[in-house]
Amino acid sequence: MGGVNKIENGYLFMLKLFVVQYRLTHMVEKDSSSSSSDNAMPSTAKLEGVIVILTFLIKIGKYLPWIVLAFAAASMILAVFYFTWWNNLAGGIVNLVLATAGFIFFGQLVRRRRIHRHTYRYTRKDLPHRETNVPEEGKVRAAEVG
């Protein structure tokens, strides 16, 4: 049941995105022919469009490692098909190289996210909460020198 709601929300989000883009393109056409008193509406629509696009990009960034992993796995499956069923050596090598690069990139993304969680003191329920007493730099340097 929850998966259906996520899919419906995704479709609604994409529909909103297309409506905003449609409005933006028609607002630009009206801007060139309208007077200066009607400029409040297009700027609001443009701002709404920027917000929607940024929200979409943030969602892509949130799920980027899993998107990369899916493409790498699909490329690996295509490489296997190229080598076995379709007997195409060039296509298999290209897809194998792409899959390898995708898996390496996925590993780098996952490692980077783990490092930055602790660097920025990002806490979620799945991470153990730990309190750290970080002394000020001046006190540490004074203790080291003295």
Secondary structure as UniProt FT lines:
FT   HELIX           2..33
FT   HELIX           36..38
FT   HELIX           40..62
FT   HELIX           64..84
FT   HELIX           89..119
FT   TURN            120..121
FT   TURN            125..126
FT   HELIX           137..145
//
